[in-house]
Amino acid sequence: MKPLTQAPFEETLIIASVSGDPLLTRRLREMGFHHGCEVRILGRAPFNGPFVVQLHDSVLALRLAEAECLLIN
């Protein structure tokens, strides 16, 4: 498994696990990220800004620390 931060853009990815800081993982689960969800990285903001991620019909911005908590296969 590798973190979402190392995944290629514009590909459909499956979340294998949400792990890391309990406060961040709780927030991510409340946003809808959980095991088995499909996500796509649409891009990244300039100057190492947040990742722009599509989850279902929503487009969300995730900070680096949040994106590193999402592990994919």
mmCIF file of the C-alpha atoms, coordinates in Angstrom:
data_MODEL
# 
_entry.id   MODEL 
# 
loop_
_atom_site.group_PDB 
_atom_site.id 
_atom_site.type_symbol 
_atom_site.label_atom_id 
_atom_site.label_alt_id 
_atom_site.label_comp_id 
_atom_site.label_asym_id 
_atom_site.label_entity_id 
_atom_site.label_seq_id 
_atom_site.pdbx_PDB_ins_code 
_atom_site.Cartn_x 
_atom_site.Cartn_y 
_atom_site.Cartn_z 
_atom_site.occupancy 
_atom_site.B_iso_or_equiv 
_atom_site.pdbx_formal_charge 
_atom_site.auth_seq_id 
_atom_site.auth_comp_id 
_atom_site.auth_asym_id 
_atom_site.auth_atom_id 
_atom_site.pdbx_PDB_model_num 
ATOM 1  C CA . MET A 1 1  ? 0.000   0.000  0.000   1.00 0.00 ? 1  MET A CA 1 
ATOM 2  C CA . LYS A 1 2  ? 1.116   3.544  -0.679  1.00 0.00 ? 2  LYS A CA 1 
ATOM 3  C CA . PRO A 1 3  ? -0.262  6.937  0.335   1.00 0.00 ? 3  PRO A CA 1 
ATOM 4  C CA . LEU A 1 4  ? -2.533  8.892  -1.965  1.00 0.00 ? 4  LEU A CA 1 
ATOM 5  C CA . THR A 1 5  ? 0.234   11.471 -2.347  1.00 0.00 ? 5  THR A CA 1 
ATOM 6  C CA . GLN A 1 6  ? 2.239   9.001  -4.458  1.00 0.00 ? 6  GLN A CA 1 
ATOM 7  C CA . ALA A 1 7  ? -0.616  8.056  -6.777  1.00 0.00 ? 7  ALA A CA 1 
ATOM 8  C CA . PRO A 1 8  ? -0.926  9.236  -10.372 1.00 0.00 ? 8  PRO A CA 1 
ATOM 9  C CA . PHE A 1 9  ? -3.393  11.965 -11.308 1.00 0.00 ? 9  PHE A CA 1 
ATOM 10 C CA . GLU A 1 10 ? -6.631  11.307 -13.213 1.00 0.00 ? 10 GLU A CA 1 
ATOM 11 C CA . GLU A 1 11 ? -6.834  7.584  -12.373 1.00 0.00 ? 11 GLU A CA 1 
ATOM 12 C CA . THR A 1 12 ? -9.598  5.930  -10.403 1.00 0.00 ? 12 THR A CA 1 
ATOM 13 C CA . LEU A 1 13 ? -8.096  4.697  -7.136  1.00 0.00 ? 13 LEU A CA 1 
ATOM 14 C CA . ILE A 1 14 ? -9.533  2.499  -4.389  1.00 0.00 ? 14 ILE A CA 1 
ATOM 15 C CA . ILE A 1 15 ? -8.869  3.400  -0.751  1.00 0.00 ? 15 ILE A CA 1 
ATOM 16 C CA . ALA A 1 16 ? -7.435  0.380  1.072   1.00 0.00 ? 16 ALA A CA 1 
ATOM 17 C CA . SER A 1 17 ? -7.131  2.002  4.495   1.00 0.00 ? 17 SER A CA 1 
ATOM 18 C CA . VAL A 1 18 ? -7.419  5.268  6.396   1.00 0.00 ? 18 VAL A CA 1 
ATOM 19 C CA . SER A 1 19 ? -4.644  5.423  8.980   1.00 0.00 ? 19 SER A CA 1 
ATOM 20 C CA . GLY A 1 20 ? -2.527  7.934  10.850  1.00 0.00 ? 20 GLY A CA 1 
ATOM 21 C CA . ASP A 1 21 ? -3.338  10.673 13.327  1.00 0.00 ? 21 ASP A CA 1 
ATOM 22 C CA . PRO A 1 22 ? -6.698  9.841  14.970  1.00 0.00 ? 22 PRO A CA 1 
ATOM 23 C CA . LEU A 1 23 ? -8.000  13.389 14.601  1.00 0.00 ? 23 LEU A CA 1 
ATOM 24 C CA . LEU A 1 24 ? -7.223  13.469 10.873  1.00 0.00 ? 24 LEU A CA 1 
ATOM 25 C CA . THR A 1 25 ? -8.592  9.989  10.207  1.00 0.00 ? 25 THR A CA 1 
ATOM 26 C CA . ARG A 1 26 ? -11.811 10.807 12.042  1.00 0.00 ? 26 ARG A CA 1 
ATOM 27 C CA . ARG A 1 27 ? -12.245 13.957 9.956   1.00 0.00 ? 27 ARG A CA 1 
ATOM 28 C CA . LEU A 1 28 ? -11.560 12.057 6.730   1.00 0.00 ? 28 LEU A CA 1 
ATOM 29 C CA . ARG A 1 29 ? -14.104 9.382  7.621   1.00 0.00 ? 29 ARG A CA 1 
ATOM 30 C CA . GLU A 1 30 ? -16.688 12.070 8.382   1.00 0.00 ? 30 GLU A CA 1 
ATOM 31 C CA . MET A 1 31 ? -15.994 13.537 4.928   1.00 0.00 ? 31 MET A CA 1 
ATOM 32 C CA . GLY A 1 32 ? -16.755 10.134 3.374   1.00 0.00 ? 32 GLY A CA 1 
ATOM 33 C CA . PHE A 1 33 ? -13.321 8.587  2.871   1.00 0.00 ? 33 PHE A CA 1 
ATOM 34 C CA . HIS A 1 34 ? -13.317 4.942  3.939   1.00 0.00 ? 34 HIS A CA 1 
ATOM 35 C CA . HIS A 1 35 ? -12.131 1.492  2.874   1.00 0.00 ? 35 HIS A CA 1 
ATOM 36 C CA . GLY A 1 36 ? -13.334 0.624  -0.616  1.00 0.00 ? 36 GLY A CA 1 
ATOM 37 C CA . CYS A 1 37 ? -14.176 4.170  -1.778  1.00 0.00 ? 37 CYS A CA 1 
ATOM 38 C CA . GLU A 1 38 ? -13.209 5.262  -5.268  1.00 0.00 ? 38 GLU A CA 1 
ATOM 39 C CA . VAL A 1 39 ? -11.296 8.549  -5.513  1.00 0.00 ? 39 VAL A CA 1 
ATOM 40 C CA . ARG A 1 40 ? -9.496  10.452 -8.260  1.00 0.00 ? 40 ARG A CA 1 
ATOM 41 C CA . ILE A 1 41 ? -6.767  13.035 -7.873  1.00 0.00 ? 41 ILE A CA 1 
ATOM 42 C CA . LEU A 1 42 ? -7.741  15.847 -10.210 1.00 0.00 ? 42 LEU A CA 1 
ATOM 43 C CA . GLY A 1 43 ? -4.695  17.996 -9.570  1.00 0.00 ? 43 GLY A CA 1 
ATOM 44 C CA . ARG A 1 44 ? -2.717  19.951 -7.051  1.00 0.00 ? 44 ARG A CA 1 
ATOM 45 C CA . ALA A 1 45 ? -2.664  23.619 -6.142  1.00 0.00 ? 45 ALA A CA 1 
ATOM 46 C CA . PRO A 1 46 ? 0.533   25.554 -6.938  1.00 0.00 ? 46 PRO A CA 1 
ATOM 47 C CA . PHE A 1 47 ? 3.474   25.825 -4.533  1.00 0.00 ? 47 PHE A CA 1 
ATOM 48 C CA . ASN A 1 48 ? 2.850   22.401 -2.938  1.00 0.00 ? 48 ASN A CA 1 
ATOM 49 C CA . GLY A 1 49 ? -0.711  23.321 -2.091  1.00 0.00 ? 49 GLY A CA 1 
ATOM 50 C CA . PRO A 1 50 ? -3.556  20.922 -1.362  1.00 0.00 ? 50 PRO A CA 1 
ATOM 51 C CA . PHE A 1 51 ? -4.525  17.964 -3.513  1.00 0.00 ? 51 PHE A CA 1 
ATOM 52 C CA . VAL A 1 52 ? -7.808  18.348 -5.405  1.00 0.00 ? 52 VAL A CA 1 
ATOM 53 C CA . VAL A 1 53 ? -9.660  15.052 -5.091  1.00 0.00 ? 53 VAL A CA 1 
ATOM 54 C CA . GLN A 1 54 ? -12.973 13.794 -6.443  1.00 0.00 ? 54 GLN A CA 1 
ATOM 55 C CA . LEU A 1 55 ? -14.990 11.618 -4.065  1.00 0.00 ? 55 LEU A CA 1 
ATOM 56 C CA . HIS A 1 56 ? -18.307 10.477 -5.545  1.00 0.00 ? 56 HIS A CA 1 
ATOM 57 C CA . ASP A 1 57 ? -19.886 13.685 -6.896  1.00 0.00 ? 57 ASP A CA 1 
ATOM 58 C CA . SER A 1 58 ? -17.877 16.029 -4.653  1.00 0.00 ? 58 SER A CA 1 
ATOM 59 C CA . VAL A 1 59 ? -14.584 17.793 -5.315  1.00 0.00 ? 59 VAL A CA 1 
ATOM 60 C CA . LEU A 1 60 ? -12.504 18.327 -2.178  1.00 0.00 ? 60 LEU A CA 1 
ATOM 61 C CA . ALA A 1 61 ? -9.132  19.834 -1.302  1.00 0.00 ? 61 ALA A CA 1 
ATOM 62 C CA . LEU A 1 62 ? -6.905  17.770 0.992   1.00 0.00 ? 62 LEU A CA 1 
ATOM 63 C CA . ARG A 1 63 ? -3.798  19.016 2.752   1.00 0.00 ? 63 ARG A CA 1 
ATOM 64 C CA . LEU A 1 64 ? -0.650  16.929 2.439   1.00 0.00 ? 64 LEU A CA 1 
ATOM 65 C CA . ALA A 1 65 ? -1.058  15.471 5.955   1.00 0.00 ? 65 ALA A CA 1 
ATOM 66 C CA . GLU A 1 66 ? -4.642  14.431 5.177   1.00 0.00 ? 66 GLU A CA 1 
ATOM 67 C CA . ALA A 1 67 ? -3.749  12.899 1.809   1.00 0.00 ? 67 ALA A CA 1 
ATOM 68 C CA . GLU A 1 68 ? -0.959  10.875 3.434   1.00 0.00 ? 68 GLU A CA 1 
ATOM 69 C CA . CYS A 1 69 ? -3.513  9.222  5.736   1.00 0.00 ? 69 CYS A CA 1 
ATOM 70 C CA . LEU A 1 70 ? -5.327  7.696  2.748   1.00 0.00 ? 70 LEU A CA 1 
ATOM 71 C CA . LEU A 1 71 ? -3.622  4.484  1.649   1.00 0.00 ? 71 LEU A CA 1 
ATOM 72 C CA . ILE A 1 72 ? -4.310  2.898  -1.732  1.00 0.00 ? 72 ILE A CA 1 
ATOM 73 C CA . ASN A 1 73 ? -3.341  -0.415 -3.333  1.00 0.00 ? 73 ASN A CA 1 
# 
